[in-house]
Amino acid sequence: MYRVKNSKHLASVINYTNLNNMISEAEMTEFLNQAKELGFNAVTINPTYVPLAKEILADSDVRVGSVVGFPLGCENKESKIAEALTLIEKGADEINVVINLNHVVNEKYELIEEEAKELKEAIGDTTLKMIIESKILEDEQKANIVMRLEKAKVDYIKTSSGFLTPNHIYEIVNDINIFQKYAPKTKIEVYDGIDIWKMAHQVLTGGADLIASNNGYNIVSKYKELRENTQVKPKPITLTK
């Protein structure tokens, strides 16, 4: 079973996410300072605030992630590549790209592979995460997609844009099992309505490498309060010989 060592460890496997398209600069600044305070693996934010994030997080280990083709993924690959390169120029360390679901419907999986491969070649060492929207896919479709993404050498397969999420932990674990079977060399990030630390622990135990959550700050704060800030003084015990 996956073992969370402490709150610092828990934060290190969470990408604190805020993709609200109506967030003010003051609100984003507060969000980024929260990420810095707890030391998350990364933040995932909309492109507008990438330069601000790079500035605020400059003296931390928190990575800056943003999104391309979000949330529908139907742009052509040339547009996605251009968008990704612009984000990198502005300071993004991670690029999250929604696959083109039209290609899935038409069973043109080779086009998904081609897009992902060209994206990875264009951005080089920058982390590439491909979002597949697993909630609306059949298991056969998921298997075909992730096989292609592994061939394209993407860094992570991500379950969702956050707009469409599984109803139950068993759906999430089913997705993880499919990913591990058909793309065993590719890391997994789950973004599926995870809002409490017990749920986060279940998903990590199920095999996810990273969790993305809008509620990352609350997850880690509650865990810290429960496991590290609660002091219990044991009663004296007398042992018989």
C-alpha positions as CSV (number, residue, x, y, z in Angstrom):
1,M,0.0,0.0,0.0
2,Y,1.1,3.5,-0.7
3,R,2.4,5.3,2.4
4,V,2.2,9.0,2.8
5,K,5.1,9.9,5.1
6,N,4.1,13.4,6.1
7,S,2.4,16.6,4.7
8,K,5.5,17.6,2.8
9,H,5.5,14.3,1.0
10,L,1.8,14.5,0.3
11,A,2.2,18.0,-1.2
12,S,5.0,16.8,-3.4
13,V,2.7,14.5,-5.3
14,I,-0.1,17.0,-5.8
15,N,-0.5,19.5,-8.6
16,Y,-2.4,22.4,-7.1
17,T,-4.9,23.5,-9.8
18,N,-6.8,26.6,-10.5
19,L,-8.2,27.0,-14.1
20,N,-10.9,29.4,-13.2
21,N,-11.3,31.8,-16.2
22,M,-12.7,34.5,-13.9
23,I,-10.0,34.7,-11.3
24,S,-8.5,38.1,-10.5
25,E,-4.8,38.8,-10.2
26,A,-5.2,39.2,-6.4
27,E,-6.9,35.9,-6.1
28,M,-4.3,34.2,-8.2
29,T,-1.5,35.7,-6.1
30,E,-3.1,34.3,-3.0
31,F,-3.4,30.9,-4.7
32,L,0.3,30.9,-5.7
33,N,1.4,31.9,-2.3
34,Q,-0.6,29.0,-0.9
35,A,1.3,26.7,-3.3
36,K,4.6,28.2,-2.2
37,E,3.7,27.8,1.5
38,L,3.0,24.0,1.3
39,G,5.5,23.1,-1.5
40,F,3.3,21.4,-4.1
41,N,4.8,19.5,-7.0
42,A,3.4,22.1,-9.4
43,V,0.6,24.5,-10.0
44,T,-1.6,24.2,-13.0
45,I,-3.1,27.5,-14.1
46,N,-4.5,29.2,-17.2
47,P,-1.9,30.8,-19.6
48,T,-2.7,34.4,-18.6
49,Y,-1.0,34.0,-15.2
50,V,2.1,32.0,-16.2
51,P,4.4,35.0,-15.9
52,L,3.0,35.9,-12.5
53,A,3.4,32.4,-11.3
54,K,7.0,32.2,-12.5
55,E,7.7,35.4,-10.6
56,I,6.1,34.4,-7.3
57,L,7.4,30.9,-7.3
58,A,10.9,31.8,-8.5
59,D,12.5,31.0,-5.2
60,S,10.6,27.7,-4.6
61,D,10.7,24.2,-6.1
62,V,7.0,24.5,-7.2
63,R,6.8,24.0,-11.0
64,V,4.6,26.0,-13.2
65,G,2.1,24.2,-15.5
66,S,-0.4,25.5,-17.9
67,V,-2.9,24.2,-20.5
68,V,-3.1,23.9,-24.3
69,G,-6.2,23.2,-26.4
70,F,-8.2,23.6,-23.2
71,P,-10.8,22.3,-22.5
72,L,-12.0,20.8,-25.9
73,G,-8.7,19.8,-27.6
74,C,-10.1,20.3,-31.1
75,E,-7.5,22.8,-32.4
76,N,-5.1,21.6,-35.1
77,K,-1.7,20.3,-34.0
78,E,0.1,23.4,-35.4
79,S,-1.9,25.7,-33.2
80,K,-1.2,23.5,-30.1
81,I,2.5,23.4,-30.8
82,A,2.6,27.2,-31.2
83,E,0.6,27.7,-28.0
84,A,2.9,25.3,-26.1
85,L,6.1,27.1,-27.3
86,T,4.6,30.4,-26.3
87,L,3.9,29.1,-22.8
88,I,7.4,27.8,-22.4
89,E,8.8,31.2,-23.4
90,K,6.7,32.8,-20.7
91,G,8.0,30.4,-18.1
92,A,5.9,27.2,-18.1
93,D,7.7,24.0,-16.9
94,E,4.8,21.7,-17.8
95,I,2.3,21.6,-20.7
96,N,-1.1,20.0,-20.3
97,V,-2.7,19.2,-23.7
98,V,-6.2,17.9,-24.3
99,I,-6.2,15.3,-27.1
100,N,-8.5,15.7,-30.1
101,L,-11.5,13.6,-29.3
102,N,-12.8,13.9,-32.8
103,H,-9.9,11.6,-33.7
104,V,-11.1,9.1,-31.1
105,V,-14.6,9.1,-32.5
106,N,-13.3,8.4,-36.0
107,E,-10.8,5.8,-34.7
108,K,-7.9,7.8,-36.1
109,Y,-5.6,6.9,-33.3
110,E,-2.6,7.4,-35.5
111,L,-3.4,11.1,-35.6
112,I,-3.4,11.3,-31.8
113,E,0.0,9.7,-31.8
114,E,1.3,12.0,-34.5
115,E,0.1,15.1,-32.6
116,A,1.6,14.0,-29.3
117,K,4.9,13.0,-31.0
118,E,5.3,16.4,-32.7
119,L,4.4,18.2,-29.5
120,K,7.0,16.3,-27.6
121,E,9.6,16.9,-30.2
122,A,8.8,20.6,-30.3
123,I,9.0,21.2,-26.5
124,G,11.9,19.0,-25.8
125,D,12.7,18.5,-22.1
126,T,9.6,20.4,-20.9
127,T,7.1,18.0,-19.3
128,L,4.3,17.0,-21.6
129,K,1.0,15.7,-20.2
130,M,-1.8,14.6,-22.5
131,I,-5.3,14.8,-21.2
132,I,-7.7,12.1,-22.5
133,E,-11.1,12.8,-20.8
134,S,-11.5,9.2,-19.6
135,K,-15.0,9.7,-18.2
136,I,-16.5,9.8,-21.7
137,L,-14.5,7.0,-23.2
138,E,-15.0,3.3,-23.5
139,D,-12.2,1.1,-22.1
140,E,-11.2,0.0,-25.6
141,Q,-10.8,3.6,-26.6
142,K,-8.7,4.3,-23.6
143,A,-6.4,1.4,-24.3
144,N,-5.9,2.5,-27.9
145,I,-5.2,6.1,-26.9
146,V,-2.7,5.4,-24.2
147,M,-0.8,2.9,-26.4
148,R,-0.4,5.6,-29.0
149,L,0.7,8.2,-26.4
150,E,3.3,5.9,-25.0
151,K,4.7,5.4,-28.5
152,A,4.9,9.2,-28.8
153,K,7.0,9.3,-25.6
154,V,4.8,11.7,-23.7
155,D,5.7,12.2,-20.0
156,Y,2.3,11.8,-18.4
157,I,-1.2,10.6,-19.3
158,K,-3.8,12.7,-17.5
159,T,-7.3,11.4,-16.9
160,S,-9.3,14.6,-17.2
161,S,-9.5,18.3,-17.9
162,G,-11.5,18.5,-14.7
163,F,-14.8,19.2,-16.5
164,L,-15.7,15.5,-16.8
165,T,-14.9,13.3,-13.8
166,P,-15.6,9.7,-12.8
167,N,-18.3,9.1,-10.2
168,H,-16.4,6.7,-8.0
169,I,-12.9,5.6,-6.9
170,Y,-13.4,2.3,-8.8
171,E,-13.7,4.1,-12.1
172,I,-10.5,5.9,-11.4
173,V,-8.7,2.7,-10.4
174,N,-10.0,1.0,-13.5
175,D,-8.5,3.8,-15.6
176,I,-5.2,3.5,-13.8
177,N,-5.2,-0.3,-14.5
178,I,-5.8,0.2,-18.2
179,F,-3.0,2.8,-18.4
180,Q,-0.6,0.6,-16.6
181,K,-1.4,-2.4,-18.8
182,Y,-1.3,-0.6,-22.2
183,A,1.2,2.2,-21.4
184,P,3.4,0.7,-18.6
185,K,6.3,3.1,-19.1
186,T,4.3,6.3,-19.0
187,K,3.5,8.1,-15.7
188,I,-0.1,8.7,-14.6
189,E,-1.8,11.9,-13.3
190,V,-5.3,11.8,-12.0
191,Y,-7.5,14.9,-12.0
192,D,-10.9,13.7,-10.9
193,G,-12.6,15.6,-8.2
194,I,-10.2,14.6,-5.4
195,D,-11.0,16.9,-2.5
196,I,-10.1,15.0,0.7
197,W,-6.8,13.4,1.7
198,K,-8.3,9.9,2.1
199,M,-9.4,10.0,-1.5
200,A,-5.9,11.2,-2.5
201,H,-4.4,8.3,-0.6
202,Q,-6.7,5.8,-2.3
203,V,-5.8,7.1,-5.7
204,L,-2.1,7.0,-4.9
205,T,-2.5,3.5,-3.6
206,G,-4.3,2.6,-6.8
207,G,-1.1,3.5,-8.8
208,A,-1.3,7.1,-9.8
209,D,2.0,9.0,-9.8
210,L,0.5,12.4,-9.3
211,I,-2.8,13.9,-8.3
212,A,-4.2,17.2,-9.6
213,S,-6.7,18.9,-7.4
214,N,-8.4,22.3,-7.0
215,N,-8.5,21.5,-3.3
216,G,-4.9,20.7,-2.8
217,Y,-4.4,23.3,-0.1
218,N,-7.3,21.9,2.0
219,I,-6.1,18.3,1.4
220,V,-2.6,19.0,2.7
221,S,-3.7,21.4,5.5
222,K,-6.3,18.9,6.8
223,Y,-3.7,16.0,6.7
224,K,-1.2,18.2,8.5
225,E,-3.6,19.1,11.2
226,L,-4.7,15.5,11.7
227,R,-1.3,13.7,11.5
228,E,1.2,16.3,12.6
229,N,-0.4,19.0,14.7
230,T,-2.5,16.7,17.0
231,Q,-0.6,16.1,20.2
232,V,-1.7,13.1,22.3
233,K,0.1,12.5,25.5
234,P,0.0,8.7,26.3
235,K,-1.0,7.6,29.8
236,P,1.6,6.0,31.9
237,I,1.7,2.2,31.6
238,T,3.0,-0.2,34.2
239,L,4.3,-3.5,32.9
240,T,4.2,-6.6,35.0
241,K,7.3,-8.7,35.3
